[in-house]
Amino acid sequence: MVNYPVFNLADMKNSPKKIGAYFDWYPRYQRLKRGQLAPVNALLAVFFTNLEKDGIHYPLFGKENKKAYEKIKDQLQPKNPMKPELHTNEQIKLMLTALTETLQGNKRFQQIKPYYHKGGKHYHLNDQGEVVAEDDHTYAGHVEGFNINHNVAPAGLALGANGCGDCHATDAHMFKGQIVTDMFGPPDGKPLTISSGRLFGCQPWVFYLNQFHQLYLSPYANLIMLLVVFGLVLHYTGQGPKVADYYKSPPEIVWFPLSERWTHLFRMLSFLILAFTGYIFFFNNVTLLRLSFGTPQTAVVVHWVAGLIFIAASIASVALWGKYAKFVDYDKEWLAKKGGYIGGKEAAVPAGRLNAGQKIFFWLTTVLTLITGITGVFLIFKNSLPLTLSCLMSTIHGFFAVIFVAAIIAHAYLGTIANPGTWQVLVHGKVSRNWAKKHHSEWYKEYEEQEKTGKP
């Protein structure tokens, strides 16, 4: 038995049918320590070693392998002297047992413990003489490949030049290509393959989930936003803005204290930055990125900082408004009448400091903040995460971010165009008595009772 290396064919379906034939070759991708994926040509080495007392595996010479092989070659099935590979536990056991015997008295070693290295695993005999297979981390050659850094393709042919589908399409080699991991796998000695994505750490189920993001969510996210805007235009056309006389009444009651106005301001501004940078990442808008930030690293840092500010402001908002967002019985009437937003005229509906619609929006954005916040923090450290977890976090983050933006568009419409003058409350924090009595009747009753005591 001789030591011999076998260079990996990246995609077995596209391998040449005969010597000299042309074929499309795709590299094997490997995740580097820094997190990047690099194209490599992996060397699949098949060889024998002996584990010495110092813990080092010393490769066996060809003559040492041959001596053991000659002893058992007639017992190997099938018999093929031109391909003396071992691929079943029975064959491996025969060879390791023969090596254990023929290496006795070998002056190179103080301890005789032969190992067979193949397909990213090493095989050895336990105390009972049975074969044990373990992941092989002894030699870097089993997991590291030769970097491909020559014959570089032009930018127009680079992965990503034609969009996300270059890597994330159903038949893209980046994730779905079949990579050889063992040239002589059990039970029949034929090559074993694994999907490229799984090889560098992305489980198949996550890839299919990520495909939903790339093939459906990203292309149709703009359509989702347009449908939301179209729905709001229909509402405005049919319902029109609320222009009741009490909107013109002088503001007298402090409705929005300074602490709440600052919290809302920080939350609003940080969300706008998140939406803008997120749009660039979501649609891979390189032109807008360069015009706005210069480098991807700058845009990423801005997104991170804005995200952390948004999370902090959201925590403050829960502390400030959480006690007002509890649902009570009269909220059912508000929901039954849809808050007067549909039907052509304003309905007199009871509401506390937050009406039922605002409560729903508050809890919806709280949940969305929790989801996008947790996944976003994970993605800050994505280069240190397993690729499966990184892909999962990215998909969840993008999906719920789209929902978040759609909800904020509706919220902005209701707070500006649909209710003229409402946005001014964010500046001075005051509303008129007639407005409070009309829109938040239950809260206004409490306010009047407290006003009589001198402590509203």
N, C-alpha and C positions, 0 to 999 in steps of 0.2 A: 504494500500500500504506500503510495507516494503522496506527499503534500502537494496540493495544487489549488490555485485560486480560480474562481470563476467570476467574470465580470457580469454584473447584473443587467439584464434587459429590462427596461423600465415598464414596457407594456407588452405582455405576451401576445395580445391580439394582433399587434402590428409588427411582430418579429419577422425577420426575413425568412423566406421559404427555402432559399438556397444561397450558397456562397456567391457573393457579388451582386445579389439582388438589392434594389433600392427599397427603402421602407421609411416610414415616418417614425422618428425616434423621439420619445419624450423622457425627460429626466426624472429621476427620483428626487422628491423634495424631503428635506430634513429640517427640523426645528433646531436652530442654534441656541446657545445658552442665553443670548440677548433677546430671544423671542422671535427673531426673524426666521423666515423660511428661505432656505437656500437650495438651488438645484445641485445635485451631486450625482456621481456615478459610483454606486456602492460596490465594494469588493466583497463578494461572498466567499470567504475562505473556509476550506475544509481541511482539518489537520488534527494530529494527535500531539498531546503533551504529557509530561509527567510532573505531578505536583510534588515538589521537594519539601523538606522539613522547614525551609526558610519561607514557605508560602508562595514561592514563585513557580509558575508553570513554565517548564523548559520544553520547547518543541523537540520532537523526536526526529532523528535522522531518517532518511528514506530507507537505508539498509535495516534500521531497527524495525520500521513498519513492515518492510518486506519479509523479514524473518517470521514475524507473527502471522502475516497474511498467508505465507506459503503453508503454514501449519493448518489453517482452517479453510483454505479456498475451496476445497472439495465439498465442504459442508454448507457453503453459501448457496442460496437459491434466490433468483436464477443465477446460473453460472455465466459470467461474462467477464473474462479477464481484461477486456479493453475498458470496462467501466467498473472498477472495483469499489464503488461507493456502498455505504452501509446506510440503510434507511429504516429498518425495523429493529425493534428492541432485541429480537432474537439474534440478528446479525451483529448488532453492536455488542451484545453480551459475549458472543463468540470471540470477537476481535479483542475486546478489553481483557477477557480471560486469557487469551493467547499472549497478549502483551505482558500481562502480569507474570506469566511463566517465563517468557523469553527474555524479559529484562532482568531476571534474577541474576545477580552477580555482575551486573553492569557497573563499571567503576565510575561512571558519571554521576550516579545517584546514591544517596544514602537511604532513600525511601522509594519504594516502588508503588505508585498510585497513578495509573494511566487515565487520561481523559480524552474524550473525543469531542471536538468542537465543530459544530455545524448548524447553519440556519439560525444563528443568534442564541443557541443553547449549547451547554456542554453536558456530556454524559459521562458517568462514572459508576463504578460498582460500590454498593453499600456493604456493610459487614456481612449481610446474608448472601452476597454475590448477585444481587439483583440490580438491574440498571436503574439509575436515578437521573432524571433530566431536570436541569435548572437553567434559568436565564443566565446567559454568559456575559459578564461584565469584565472578564479578564483582559480581553484584547479590544482596544478601541476600534480595530478594523472591522469588528462585527457590527458596530452601530454607526461608525463614521464613514463617510464616503469621500471620494476625491472631489473637491470643489470644481465646478465647471466655470472657468473664468476666461475662456477663449472662444473665438467665433461668436462674439456677442451679436445678437440680432438688433436691427435698427429699432428706434423707439416705436415706430408704427406697428411692429410685430411683437412688442413686449406685452406680457400679460397685463390686462387692464386697459390696453389702448382701445379696445372695442367695448369697454364697459365691464360691469361686474360679472357678466356671463362668461367671460374668459376663464374664470376660476370657479364660478358657482353654478354654471349651467348643468342640466341633468347629466350630460355626457362629457363634462369637462374633465380633463385628466388630473387637474390639481387635486380633486377630492376623490373622483371615481375611478381613475386609472388603476389597473391591477399591477402591483409591483411584486417581483419575485423576492421571496424572503428565504427560501431554501431550495437549492437546485435539485436536491434528492430527498424529497419528503416522504414520510410514511403515508400509506402502507405499500405503495407501488413504485416508489423511487422517482415519481414525476415531480416537476417543480411545484412548489407551494406559492400561492400569491395572496396578497392582502390589498385592500383598497388603499390608495395613496393617502387619503385623508386620515384613515385609521392608523396608518404607519407613523404619522407624525403627531398623533394624539387626539384626533377628532373622531368620536364614535359615530357610526352610521346614522343613528336616530337623530343626533344633533345636526348632522349635515342636512338631512331632509327637512328639519325644522328651519335651518338657516336658508335652505332653498326657498321656502315659503317667503322669507324676508326678501331675498334677492329677486325672485321671479315674479312675485305678486305684490308684496307690500311696497317695495321701492317704486316699481313702475306705476302703481295705481294710487300712491299716497296723494299726489297732486289732484287726482280725480276725486278722492275723498274730500279734500279741502274745498274743491270747487262745488261739490254737492252740498257741503255745509253752507257755503256762502250763498249758493242758489236758493237753499231753503230759507235762509235769513232774508234774502231779497223778496221771496214770495210772501214771507210774513210781513215785511214792511209794506209791500204793495197792497196786501189785503187788510192789514190791521192799521198801518200808519203809526206815526209817533204819538205818544201821549202828551197832549197839550192842554190839559185841564187848567182852569184858572188858578188853582192853588199852587201851581208850579211857579207862579209869578209872585207869590207871597214872600215877604221878607224873611230870611233865615234867622231864627231866634234860638233854636235848641241845638246844643252841641251833640251831634250824632256820632261824629267820628273824632275821638280824642287824638291828640298829637301822636301818642305812642302807636295807635292803630294806623294813622296816616303814614308814618315813617315805615312801619312794618310792611304795609301794602306797597309803598313806593319801592322799597328794596326788593320785594318779591316780584313786582312788576318789571323793574329794570333788569334784574338778573334773569328773569324768564325770557325777556326779549333777546338778550345776548345768547342764552341757551338755544332759543329757537333759530336764531340766525346762524350760529356756528353749527348747530345740529343739522340744519338744512344743507350746509356745505358738505358735512360728512355723509349725510344720508344719501345724497345724490352725487357724491364724488365730484363736486363742482370745483375743479382745479383753478379755473380762471377767476372765479369770485374769491377763492381762498387767497390766491396770490395778490389780487388787488386789495384785499382787506387786511391780510395779516402777513403776507410775504412768504412765510414758511409754514408747513403743516404743524411743526412743533409749537409755534406761537399760537396758532388757532386752538390746538389741543389744550395748552395751558390756560388760555382764556376761558375755554369751555369748562375746564376743571374748576377754576376759581369762581366763575359765575354759578356753577352747580353747587359748590359748598356754601356760597352766600345764600342761594335760594333755599337750600336745606335749612340753614340757620333761621332765615326769615319765616320759613314754613313752620318750624318748631315754635317760634314766637307767636305766629298766628293761631296755632292750636291752643296755646296758653291764653291768648286774648279772647278768642271767639268760641272755643270749644264748649264753654258753659251755656252759650246762647244757641248752640246748634242741636240741642236735644229735641227730639220730636215729641209733640204733645197732641192732645185730641183735636184742637181746632185746626191743626195742619191738614187734617183729612178734608175739611171743607175747602181749604185753599187749593188742594190738589184736585178736588172734584170740579172746581170752577176754573182750574188751570191758571189760577192767579190773575185771571182777567186778561191774559196775554193773547187769548184766542177767542174770537166771538164778535169782534167789531166794537165793543165798548168796555170800559173798565168796570169790573165787578167789585162790589164791596165784600172783601174777603178778610177774615181775621188773620192776624200775624203778630208774632212777637218781635223782638229786635231783629231777628232774621226770619224771613218768611220761609215757607216749606221749600220753595225753589232754591233759595239761597243756602238752606241747610243741605239739600241734596248736592248742590255744587260744592259746598264746603267739604263734605265728606268724600265726594268723588275726587276732588283735587288732593285731599289728604292721602287717600289711598294711592293715587297716581304718583304723588310725591314720594311716598314710601317705596313704591316699586322702582320708579326711575332713579330715586336717590340711592337705594341699596345696590342696584345693578350698576349705576354710574360709579359708585365708589369702588366696586369690584373692578370695573374697567380701567380705573386709574392704575391699577396694579396688574393689568392683563398680561403683561410680559412674564409675570411670575406665576400665572395661573396655568393649570392644565388646559390644553387647547379646547377640550370639550366644554369645560366650564366657561372659558372665555367666549366661545361661539354662542353658548346658551345665554349668557348675560347680555351679549350684544343684540341678539334677536329679541329678547324680552324688552330690553331698553328701547330699541327702535320702535317696536310695535306699540308700546304704551305711550311713547313720546308722541306718536301720531295722534292717538286719542286725546292726549293732553292738549296739544295745539288746537285741535278741533273744538274742545270744550272751552278753551280760552277765547277763541274767535267768537263763539256764541255769547260768552260772558261779556266781552268787550262791546258787542253789538247792543245787548240789553242795557248796558251801563252808559251808553252814549247815544247812538242814533235812535233807538227805540224809546228812550226816556230822556229827552233833551234837558240839559242842565244838571243831570245827576252827577256827571263827572266833576262838577265844581265842588261837590262835597269833599272830594279828595284834596282840595286846596285849602278851604277854610273850615271844613268839618261840621258845618251847620246846616240844618234843614228848617223849613217852616213848620209851624204847628199844624196847619191844614194838611201838609204832606204827610207828616208823621201820623196824624189821626186817620188819614185815608189808607196809607200803605201798611202801617204797623200799629193797628188799633189797640191790640192787647198790651203792647209795650207802652203806648202813649197813656193808657189808663194808669199803669204803674207809675209813669213819670208824673202825672197830675197828682196822684196820691202822695208821692214823695215831695212834690213841689209845695204842697200845703204844709209840710213839716219843715220846709226851708232847706231840705237836703236832697235836691233832685239828682 
